[in-house]
Amino acid sequence: MAEQKKKVKTILISQPKPEGKSPYANLEKKHKVKIDFRPFMHVEEITAMEFKEQRISILNHDAVIFTSKNAMDHYFGMMDKLRLRVPDFTKYFCVSEAIAHYLQNFITYRKRKVFTGEQTLASLIPIMQKHKESKFMFPCSDVLKKQMNKSLEESCLDYTKAQMYRVACSDLSDLSDVKYDVLVFFSPTGIKSLLENFPKFKQDETRLAVFGPTTIKSVEDNGLRVDIAAPNKNAPSMSMALDQYIKEANKRKR
């Protein structure tokens, strides 16, 4: 791997630019690198008819699981499309405080039963199990609906995955002549977008920074090389993994 550790000057992160303070801003300043953000995927609405084809009754569920703001936007958006009123007794289970606070855009927050986890769905399961008599709806994308979630499968809870939106590859044609030293990916859908936009993509000296085992598998299944993997025992976050890699790579004179 030593020969691959060439100096890093530019990084492209395949996600929208974070709001507020970001560890990537500190990374830029610390190592004097240029970091750009560009979502490789975007979210599209599905129609009321497409939702009805799933044969799921929203009002038969008295609890909703939210793992993202996108899921929340499209859940309440679908309620509007179907001209349904959100029952006052509905319970909301959110993976984080930030997502729970986002509920204020749709409901009178103080009058509802809202429960929060600690950033992960797994952390929310024990709280949900205290309400095991409930029927849970899990609004999600087409991608997430197809994926098995071990925590939910083993929870013995009565839940239904409901596709509320789809994830589509973004048009990246304007990047065709732009080169980055490091490309950063957080999901297999990001790798899919890369290869759909650039079917002749050759990695060569481009480093791929990859988060999570499913994304790593996607990279390897497509014959590409993982240069920076996170999380790992020394770097629980992508920003930390990049920091360690850049520190090592840029100390060498090229």
BALOBA-1460 file (C-alpha; in Angstrom, 3 decimals):
// residues 254
<rec num="1" residu="m" x="0.000" y="0.000" z="0.000"/>
<rec num="2" residu="a" x="2.935" y="2.370" z="0.503"/>
<rec num="3" residu="e" x="3.278" y="3.105" z="-3.210"/>
<rec num="4" residu="q" x="-0.383" y="4.187" z="-3.333"/>
<rec num="5" residu="k" x="0.038" y="6.811" z="-0.635"/>
<rec num="6" residu="k" x="0.698" y="9.730" z="-2.925"/>
<rec num="7" residu="k" x="0.081" y="13.236" z="-1.704"/>
<rec num="8" residu="v" x="-3.554" y="14.215" z="-1.226"/>
<rec num="9" residu="k" x="-4.549" y="17.690" z="-2.419"/>
<rec num="10" residu="t" x="-8.194" y="17.285" z="-3.463"/>
<rec num="11" residu="i" x="-11.107" y="15.280" z="-2.037"/>
<rec num="12" residu="l" x="-14.655" y="14.796" z="-3.323"/>
<rec num="13" residu="i" x="-17.278" y="13.639" z="-0.836"/>
<rec num="14" residu="s" x="-20.323" y="12.045" z="-2.462"/>
<rec num="15" residu="q" x="-22.825" y="13.702" z="-0.124"/>
<rec num="16" residu="p" x="-24.374" y="17.163" z="0.307"/>
<rec num="17" residu="k" x="-22.268" y="19.683" z="2.195"/>
<rec num="18" residu="p" x="-23.012" y="19.404" z="5.937"/>
<rec num="19" residu="e" x="-24.928" y="22.212" z="7.593"/>
<rec num="20" residu="g" x="-23.130" y="24.178" z="10.313"/>
<rec num="21" residu="k" x="-19.790" y="23.060" z="11.734"/>
<rec num="22" residu="s" x="-18.192" y="20.066" z="10.095"/>
<rec num="23" residu="p" x="-15.072" y="18.015" z="10.866"/>
<rec num="24" residu="y" x="-14.246" y="18.271" z="7.158"/>
<rec num="25" residu="a" x="-13.735" y="22.035" z="7.501"/>
<rec num="26" residu="n" x="-11.121" y="21.335" z="10.168"/>
<rec num="27" residu="l" x="-9.563" y="18.740" z="7.881"/>
<rec num="28" residu="e" x="-9.244" y="21.293" z="5.073"/>
<rec num="29" residu="k" x="-7.576" y="23.818" z="7.333"/>
<rec num="30" residu="k" x="-5.292" y="21.337" z="9.074"/>
<rec num="31" residu="h" x="-3.910" y="19.698" z="5.940"/>
<rec num="32" residu="k" x="-4.435" y="22.532" z="3.445"/>
<rec num="33" residu="v" x="-6.470" y="20.292" z="1.132"/>
<rec num="34" residu="k" x="-9.489" y="21.176" z="-1.006"/>
<rec num="35" residu="i" x="-12.694" y="19.309" z="-0.110"/>
<rec num="36" residu="d" x="-15.738" y="19.474" z="-2.367"/>
<rec num="37" residu="f" x="-19.176" y="17.994" z="-1.742"/>
<rec num="38" residu="r" x="-21.426" y="16.611" z="-4.447"/>
<rec num="39" residu="p" x="-24.381" y="14.270" z="-3.865"/>
<rec num="40" residu="f" x="-24.078" y="11.271" z="-6.177"/>
<rec num="41" residu="m" x="-27.699" y="10.313" z="-5.482"/>
<rec num="42" residu="h" x="-30.940" y="12.233" z="-5.145"/>
<rec num="43" residu="v" x="-34.377" y="11.454" z="-3.787"/>
<rec num="44" residu="e" x="-37.516" y="11.295" z="-5.928"/>
<rec num="45" residu="e" x="-41.139" y="11.212" z="-4.829"/>
<rec num="46" residu="i" x="-43.384" y="8.283" z="-5.633"/>
<rec num="47" residu="t" x="-47.011" y="8.808" z="-6.572"/>
<rec num="48" residu="a" x="-49.989" y="7.941" z="-4.410"/>
<rec num="49" residu="m" x="-50.817" y="5.183" z="-6.910"/>
<rec num="50" residu="e" x="-47.337" y="3.688" z="-6.566"/>
<rec num="51" residu="f" x="-47.722" y="3.694" z="-2.798"/>
<rec num="52" residu="k" x="-51.157" y="2.047" z="-2.991"/>
<rec num="53" residu="e" x="-49.657" y="-0.789" z="-5.036"/>
<rec num="54" residu="q" x="-47.832" y="-1.851" z="-1.855"/>
<rec num="55" residu="r" x="-51.226" y="-2.539" z="-0.247"/>
<rec num="56" residu="i" x="-50.218" y="-0.929" z="3.033"/>
<rec num="57" residu="s" x="-52.689" y="0.951" z="5.222"/>
<rec num="58" residu="i" x="-50.965" y="3.824" z="7.009"/>
<rec num="59" residu="l" x="-53.786" y="4.228" z="9.517"/>
<rec num="60" residu="n" x="-53.489" y="0.589" z="10.608"/>
<rec num="61" residu="h" x="-50.182" y="1.531" z="12.224"/>
<rec num="62" residu="d" x="-50.098" y="3.457" z="15.498"/>
<rec num="63" residu="a" x="-46.322" y="4.006" z="15.574"/>
<rec num="64" residu="v" x="-43.816" y="5.323" z="13.023"/>
<rec num="65" residu="i" x="-40.035" y="4.801" z="12.859"/>
<rec num="66" residu="f" x="-37.985" y="7.654" z="11.421"/>
<rec num="67" residu="t" x="-34.317" y="7.177" z="10.532"/>
<rec num="68" residu="s" x="-33.942" y="10.270" z="8.323"/>
<rec num="69" residu="k" x="-35.454" y="13.640" z="7.500"/>
<rec num="70" residu="n" x="-36.101" y="12.385" z="3.973"/>
<rec num="71" residu="a" x="-38.281" y="9.602" z="5.333"/>
<rec num="72" residu="m" x="-40.206" y="12.106" z="7.458"/>
<rec num="73" residu="d" x="-40.722" y="14.523" z="4.562"/>
<rec num="74" residu="h" x="-42.129" y="11.816" z="2.339"/>
<rec num="75" residu="y" x="-44.232" y="10.150" z="5.049"/>
<rec num="76" residu="f" x="-46.128" y="13.340" z="5.790"/>
<rec num="77" residu="g" x="-46.123" y="14.195" z="2.092"/>
<rec num="78" residu="m" x="-47.816" y="10.873" z="1.331"/>
<rec num="79" residu="m" x="-50.376" y="11.546" z="4.062"/>
<rec num="80" residu="d" x="-51.256" y="14.760" z="2.211"/>
<rec num="81" residu="k" x="-51.440" y="12.993" z="-1.151"/>
<rec num="82" residu="l" x="-53.793" y="10.401" z="0.286"/>
<rec num="83" residu="r" x="-55.740" y="13.115" z="2.129"/>
<rec num="84" residu="l" x="-55.253" y="11.370" z="5.447"/>
<rec num="85" residu="r" x="-55.152" y="13.044" z="8.838"/>
<rec num="86" residu="v" x="-52.355" y="12.019" z="11.189"/>
<rec num="87" residu="p" x="-54.018" y="10.496" z="14.280"/>
<rec num="88" residu="d" x="-53.241" y="12.231" z="17.571"/>
<rec num="89" residu="f" x="-52.399" y="8.890" z="19.201"/>
<rec num="90" residu="t" x="-49.576" y="8.093" z="16.745"/>
<rec num="91" residu="k" x="-46.234" y="7.469" z="18.448"/>
<rec num="92" residu="y" x="-42.990" y="8.572" z="16.811"/>
<rec num="93" residu="f" x="-39.684" y="6.749" z="17.232"/>
<rec num="94" residu="c" x="-36.712" y="8.762" z="15.924"/>
<rec num="95" residu="v" x="-33.091" y="7.610" z="15.755"/>
<rec num="96" residu="s" x="-31.741" y="10.972" z="16.962"/>
<rec num="97" residu="e" x="-32.686" y="14.207" z="18.705"/>
<rec num="98" residu="a" x="-32.138" y="16.145" z="15.485"/>
<rec num="99" residu="i" x="-34.671" y="14.022" z="13.601"/>
<rec num="100" residu="a" x="-37.104" y="14.197" z="16.522"/>
<rec num="101" residu="h" x="-36.902" y="17.999" z="16.512"/>
<rec num="102" residu="y" x="-37.588" y="17.981" z="12.773"/>
<rec num="103" residu="l" x="-41.050" y="16.630" z="13.629"/>
<rec num="104" residu="q" x="-41.997" y="20.168" z="14.671"/>
<rec num="105" residu="n" x="-42.352" y="20.972" z="10.974"/>
<rec num="106" residu="f" x="-45.319" y="18.614" z="10.765"/>
<rec num="107" residu="i" x="-47.002" y="18.156" z="14.146"/>
<rec num="108" residu="t" x="-47.591" y="19.947" z="17.438"/>
<rec num="109" residu="y" x="-44.546" y="18.376" z="19.045"/>
<rec num="110" residu="r" x="-45.356" y="18.908" z="22.731"/>
<rec num="111" residu="k" x="-48.688" y="17.111" z="22.436"/>
<rec num="112" residu="r" x="-47.342" y="13.904" z="20.906"/>
<rec num="113" residu="k" x="-45.477" y="10.846" z="22.112"/>
<rec num="114" residu="v" x="-41.956" y="11.125" z="20.729"/>
<rec num="115" residu="f" x="-39.089" y="8.754" z="21.572"/>
<rec num="116" residu="t" x="-35.451" y="9.067" z="20.521"/>
<rec num="117" residu="g" x="-32.486" y="6.744" z="20.098"/>
<rec num="118" residu="e" x="-28.763" y="7.440" z="20.069"/>
<rec num="119" residu="q" x="-28.018" y="7.862" z="16.348"/>
<rec num="120" residu="t" x="-28.711" y="4.253" z="15.334"/>
<rec num="121" residu="l" x="-31.784" y="2.117" z="14.762"/>
<rec num="122" residu="a" x="-30.309" y="-0.546" z="17.026"/>
<rec num="123" residu="s" x="-30.302" y="1.941" z="19.938"/>
<rec num="124" residu="l" x="-33.997" y="2.584" z="19.332"/>
<rec num="125" residu="i" x="-35.073" y="-1.074" z="19.451"/>
<rec num="126" residu="p" x="-35.123" y="-1.423" z="23.290"/>
<rec num="127" residu="i" x="-37.363" y="1.660" z="23.519"/>
<rec num="128" residu="m" x="-39.680" y="0.281" z="20.849"/>
<rec num="129" residu="q" x="-39.888" y="-3.050" z="22.655"/>
<rec num="130" residu="k" x="-41.516" y="-1.245" z="25.590"/>
<rec num="131" residu="h" x="-44.380" y="-0.640" z="23.155"/>
<rec num="132" residu="k" x="-44.476" y="-4.130" z="21.678"/>
<rec num="133" residu="e" x="-48.270" y="-3.999" z="21.389"/>
<rec num="134" residu="s" x="-47.931" y="-1.318" z="18.712"/>
<rec num="135" residu="k" x="-47.892" y="-1.805" z="14.953"/>
<rec num="136" residu="f" x="-44.879" y="0.046" z="13.574"/>
<rec num="137" residu="m" x="-44.522" y="1.611" z="10.139"/>
<rec num="138" residu="f" x="-41.005" y="2.123" z="8.812"/>
<rec num="139" residu="p" x="-41.077" y="4.722" z="5.985"/>
<rec num="140" residu="c" x="-38.055" y="4.208" z="3.734"/>
<rec num="141" residu="s" x="-36.610" y="4.321" z="0.232"/>
<rec num="142" residu="d" x="-36.734" y="1.560" z="-2.370"/>
<rec num="143" residu="v" x="-33.100" y="0.736" z="-1.522"/>
<rec num="144" residu="l" x="-33.695" y="0.372" z="2.220"/>
<rec num="145" residu="k" x="-36.887" y="-1.616" z="1.702"/>
<rec num="146" residu="k" x="-34.908" y="-4.324" z="-0.081"/>
<rec num="147" residu="q" x="-32.263" y="-4.516" z="2.632"/>
<rec num="148" residu="m" x="-32.665" y="-6.729" z="5.674"/>
<rec num="149" residu="n" x="-32.164" y="-5.010" z="9.013"/>
<rec num="150" residu="k" x="-30.873" y="-7.497" z="11.569"/>
<rec num="151" residu="s" x="-31.912" y="-5.417" z="14.611"/>
<rec num="152" residu="l" x="-35.503" y="-5.172" z="13.440"/>
<rec num="153" residu="e" x="-35.673" y="-8.784" z="12.289"/>
<rec num="154" residu="e" x="-34.563" y="-10.016" z="15.705"/>
<rec num="155" residu="s" x="-36.731" y="-7.592" z="17.700"/>
<rec num="156" residu="c" x="-39.983" y="-9.609" z="17.373"/>
<rec num="157" residu="l" x="-41.807" y="-6.300" z="16.796"/>
<rec num="158" residu="d" x="-44.758" y="-6.010" z="14.425"/>
<rec num="159" residu="y" x="-43.443" y="-3.674" z="11.747"/>
<rec num="160" residu="t" x="-43.995" y="-2.902" z="8.061"/>
<rec num="161" residu="k" x="-41.459" y="-1.362" z="5.705"/>
<rec num="162" residu="a" x="-43.239" y="1.138" z="3.477"/>
<rec num="163" residu="q" x="-41.506" y="2.654" z="0.478"/>
<rec num="164" residu="m" x="-42.263" y="6.392" z="0.477"/>
<rec num="165" residu="y" x="-39.623" y="7.573" z="-2.018"/>
<rec num="166" residu="r" x="-36.925" y="6.301" z="-4.351"/>
<rec num="167" residu="v" x="-33.197" y="6.937" z="-4.600"/>
<rec num="168" residu="a" x="-31.898" y="7.763" z="-8.077"/>
<rec num="169" residu="c" x="-28.451" y="8.380" z="-9.548"/>
<rec num="170" residu="s" x="-27.614" y="12.059" z="-10.066"/>
<rec num="171" residu="d" x="-26.229" y="13.432" z="-13.313"/>
<rec num="172" residu="l" x="-22.495" y="13.893" z="-12.790"/>
<rec num="173" residu="s" x="-21.538" y="14.590" z="-16.400"/>
<rec num="174" residu="d" x="-20.029" y="17.961" z="-15.457"/>
<rec num="175" residu="l" x="-17.375" y="16.093" z="-13.454"/>
<rec num="176" residu="s" x="-16.128" y="14.105" z="-16.449"/>
<rec num="177" residu="d" x="-12.955" y="16.172" z="-16.812"/>
<rec num="178" residu="v" x="-12.426" y="16.848" z="-13.112"/>
<rec num="179" residu="k" x="-9.921" y="14.731" z="-11.208"/>
<rec num="180" residu="y" x="-9.756" y="14.238" z="-7.433"/>
<rec num="181" residu="d" x="-7.096" y="12.481" z="-5.401"/>
<rec num="182" residu="v" x="-9.709" y="10.914" z="-3.112"/>
<rec num="183" residu="l" x="-13.356" y="10.002" z="-3.698"/>
<rec num="184" residu="v" x="-15.401" y="9.361" z="-0.537"/>
<rec num="185" residu="f" x="-18.391" y="6.982" z="-0.458"/>
<rec num="186" residu="f" x="-20.868" y="6.087" z="2.278"/>
<rec num="187" residu="s" x="-23.221" y="3.671" z="0.505"/>
<rec num="188" residu="p" x="-23.367" y="1.130" z="-2.333"/>
<rec num="189" residu="t" x="-25.731" y="3.494" z="-4.174"/>
<rec num="190" residu="g" x="-22.895" y="6.019" z="-4.407"/>
<rec num="191" residu="i" x="-20.708" y="3.411" z="-6.125"/>
<rec num="192" residu="k" x="-23.605" y="2.558" z="-8.430"/>
<rec num="193" residu="s" x="-23.931" y="6.224" z="-9.404"/>
<rec num="194" residu="l" x="-20.196" y="6.523" z="-10.069"/>
<rec num="195" residu="l" x="-20.222" y="3.580" z="-12.465"/>
<rec num="196" residu="e" x="-23.488" y="4.527" z="-14.161"/>
<rec num="197" residu="n" x="-22.194" y="8.030" z="-14.812"/>
<rec num="198" residu="f" x="-18.698" y="6.874" z="-15.763"/>
<rec num="199" residu="p" x="-18.915" y="3.301" z="-17.086"/>
<rec num="200" residu="k" x="-15.290" y="3.504" z="-18.281"/>
<rec num="201" residu="f" x="-14.024" y="4.675" z="-14.874"/>
<rec num="202" residu="k" x="-10.503" y="3.508" z="-14.133"/>
<rec num="203" residu="q" x="-9.255" y="3.956" z="-10.603"/>
<rec num="204" residu="d" x="-5.533" y="4.202" z="-11.334"/>
<rec num="205" residu="e" x="-4.090" y="6.592" z="-8.711"/>
<rec num="206" residu="t" x="-7.467" y="7.768" z="-7.411"/>
<rec num="207" residu="r" x="-7.920" y="6.722" z="-3.811"/>
<rec num="208" residu="l" x="-11.348" y="5.467" z="-2.664"/>
<rec num="209" residu="a" x="-12.374" y="6.190" z="0.932"/>
<rec num="210" residu="v" x="-15.238" y="3.904" z="1.861"/>
<rec num="211" residu="f" x="-17.534" y="3.766" z="4.890"/>
<rec num="212" residu="g" x="-19.171" y="0.574" z="6.112"/>
<rec num="213" residu="p" x="-18.953" y="-3.119" z="5.175"/>
<rec num="214" residu="t" x="-21.732" y="-3.064" z="2.554"/>
<rec num="215" residu="t" x="-20.070" y="-0.165" z="0.728"/>
<rec num="216" residu="i" x="-16.682" y="-1.868" z="0.914"/>
<rec num="217" residu="k" x="-18.230" y="-5.022" z="-0.568"/>
<rec num="218" residu="s" x="-19.777" y="-2.992" z="-3.391"/>
<rec num="219" residu="v" x="-16.390" y="-1.454" z="-4.224"/>
<rec num="220" residu="e" x="-14.660" y="-4.839" z="-4.273"/>
<rec num="221" residu="d" x="-17.483" y="-6.550" z="-6.206"/>
<rec num="222" residu="n" x="-16.994" y="-3.947" z="-8.933"/>
<rec num="223" residu="g" x="-13.289" y="-4.680" z="-9.179"/>
<rec num="224" residu="l" x="-12.189" y="-1.455" z="-7.506"/>
<rec num="225" residu="r" x="-9.689" y="-0.899" z="-4.691"/>
<rec num="226" residu="v" x="-10.465" y="0.289" z="-1.162"/>
<rec num="227" residu="d" x="-7.645" y="2.562" z="0.009"/>
<rec num="228" residu="i" x="-9.231" y="4.092" z="3.113"/>
<rec num="229" residu="a" x="-11.762" y="2.073" z="5.101"/>
<rec num="230" residu="a" x="-13.899" y="3.335" z="7.964"/>
<rec num="231" residu="p" x="-14.897" y="2.735" z="10.625"/>
<rec num="232" residu="n" x="-11.855" y="0.951" z="11.956"/>
<rec num="233" residu="k" x="-10.281" y="0.437" z="15.395"/>
<rec num="234" residu="n" x="-8.324" y="3.676" z="15.134"/>
<rec num="235" residu="a" x="-10.887" y="5.784" z="13.297"/>
<rec num="236" residu="p" x="-14.599" y="5.422" z="14.110"/>
<rec num="237" residu="s" x="-15.538" y="8.159" z="11.618"/>
<rec num="238" residu="m" x="-14.683" y="8.907" z="7.998"/>
<rec num="239" residu="s" x="-13.193" y="12.295" z="8.879"/>
<rec num="240" residu="m" x="-10.799" y="10.612" z="11.326"/>
<rec num="241" residu="a" x="-9.841" y="7.958" z="8.774"/>
<rec num="242" residu="l" x="-9.122" y="10.660" z="6.181"/>
<rec num="243" residu="d" x="-7.123" y="12.654" z="8.731"/>
<rec num="244" residu="q" x="-4.875" y="9.689" z="9.486"/>
<rec num="245" residu="y" x="-4.403" y="8.793" z="5.824"/>
<rec num="246" residu="i" x="-3.601" y="12.361" z="4.719"/>
<rec num="247" residu="k" x="-1.166" y="12.805" z="7.590"/>
<rec num="248" residu="e" x="0.731" y="9.726" z="6.447"/>
<rec num="249" residu="a" x="0.518" y="10.422" z="2.708"/>
<rec num="250" residu="n" x="1.368" y="14.120" z="2.791"/>
<rec num="251" residu="k" x="4.408" y="13.841" z="5.005"/>
<rec num="252" residu="r" x="6.220" y="12.188" z="2.120"/>
<rec num="253" residu="k" x="7.863" y="14.354" z="-0.488"/>
<rec num="254" residu="r" x="6.792" y="13.512" z="-4.007"/>
